[in-house]
Amino acid sequence: MTMNLESTLQYEINKLNLITHAGTYDLRSIFTELNIFDHILQPCMSGNLLLKDAQSINSNFVLDGSEFIEIDISKESDNFRIQKAFKVYKQTDRKQDSLTSESFILHFISDEFVYSEQQTISQYYKSTYTEVATKMLSDKLKVAIKNMPLVEKSNGIREIIIPQMKPIEAIMWCARRALNSNNLPNFLFFENINGYNFVSLSTLKSQASSYTIYFEIKNIQDSLERELFGARDFEIISQYDYLDNIRSGVYSGTFIGFDPVTKSIVEQKIHYTDIFNDKTLNKNRNVTVDRNRDKKLNVDMETSKVVSFPTPLNRKTNSYIKNNDPYSINTGESPQYFIMQRKAILKNLFSQRLKIALPGNFLLSSGKVVDVNKQKNSTDQDDSRDQSIYGKYLIVATRHIIQQSKHETLIEVATDSTNENIPGG
C-alpha cells in the first residue's frame, strides 16, 4: 500500500485488535498510546498499550493469558510497516476516569517468550553454540528459519549440557559463551522487526550504514527521506567513565583458571589488544593508553580486574587425559576467552551512547548501523562536525511511540570508537 504523507509524523493503523475468546475488539478509536520496544540485549520485542475505554471492554471478558494484540501499522509504503501479533501477559493501572469510561494498560511480548516460560530443557548437545541455539529456536519455540535473518556460525564444536533451563534462557546462555572466528565472546541473541538474530557484535559492526541521521533545521528539505531521518531531539546518555572501564577490565586483567580434574591452576594475563582485535565502527577505538604514578601503562595493570573460574585449559598438556580422553580436550569449554572479555567488550561499546528522537520510522531497528551527522553548535571553524559525536553508531535499542496524532521513534545508539585522535589509543 502507499499513502501520501503530509507530515513525517503521520501514519496509518490498518489493524489494532485485541483478540480474545469472547471476540475481537478494534482498539483504534480508544487507544491513547502504543509503545513497541526492542533491544540487542533483550531476546524478544515487547510493548504496552494505554487504552481509554468507554465501550466496557473489561466488562465483557476476564483476561486469562489467551489474548493477543494484533498490530498492522504503515506509513508511506510497505517498507515502513510493522505486522505482528503479540501475547498479552498483564494488565495494570486500571482506573475509573469518569462515570462512563476507564483507562488501563495492556502489556505484551512476543509469543515465543511466553511459550518458552512454559517449558524447560535438560539435554546434551555436541555441536556449535549457534547450531544449538537455532535448534532450540526451531524445535522448542517453533520459529521458522525465514524468521531468523541473521544467524552466524560460532567457533568450535562443544559438548554442551543444558541443565533445566527455559529455551530462551538457554539460548542467551549459549550467546554469552559463543566465540566468533577471532575467538571473541561477543555474540548477541535478540529480536528486532525482521526476526530473531544470533550474531556477533563484530558482524553487526561490519555492516554498511543503513541510514544517516541528520541534525538540521526541519521543514527546509525537499526530500521526505531526509526529513524522516532528521533528529528532532537528542540526549547524551553516556560518553566516558575511565574508572568504570578499569573495573570492567577494558584495559587489562587476569584470568585465574582452576581445574578440579587435574588439580591445577593457571593464570592468563589479558591485554586490551586480546579483547579488541576486530573492526571498529570508526577510525579510532575509545581506549586511551595512559601511565599511572608508577609510570606503568594502564593496559599493563593486570590486577585491574581478576576473575576466577573453572577451566579445562591444563588438560591439553595432561598426559593421562591425552591418552584416555583426548576428545574432551577439543570439545571442552573455554572460559578463559569469555568470562572477563565479554563484559569488557559490552562496556566499551556502551561507554558512548546517545538517545535520538526521530519521526516515526519502522526501518530503524536494533542491530542496524547508522551515521550520526552531528554538527557543532558553532560553525565558525573550517570543519563544522562535532567530532565527539559524529560517526558510525550501532542501534542498540528502539522505542516506537504511537499516539492518535503522531508516530515518533526513539533510538539508542552506541559506538566503540571515534574519528577523533585518541592520545595513545
Secondary structure, DSSP 4 states (H G I P E B T S, - for coil): -----SSTT--EEEEEEEEETTEEEE-TTTEEEEEEEEETTSSS-EEEEEEEESS-HHHH----S--EEEEEEESSSTTSEEEEEEEEEEEEEEEE-SSS-EEEEEEEE-HHHHHHHT--EEEEEEE-HHHHHHHHHHHTS---GGG--EE-PPSS-EEEEEEEE-HHHHHHHHHHH---TTS---EEEEEETTEEEEEEHHHHHTSPP-EEEE-S-TT--S-HHHHHTB-SEEEEEE---HHHHHHTTSSEEEEEEEETTTTEEEEEEEEHHHH--S--SSSEES----B-TTS-BGGG-GGGSEEEEE--GGGGG-HHHHHH-THHHHHS--GGGTTTHHHHHHHHHHTEEEEEEEE--TT--TT-EEEEEPBPS---SS--B-TTT-EEEEEEEEEEEEESS-EEEEEEEEESEESS--TT-
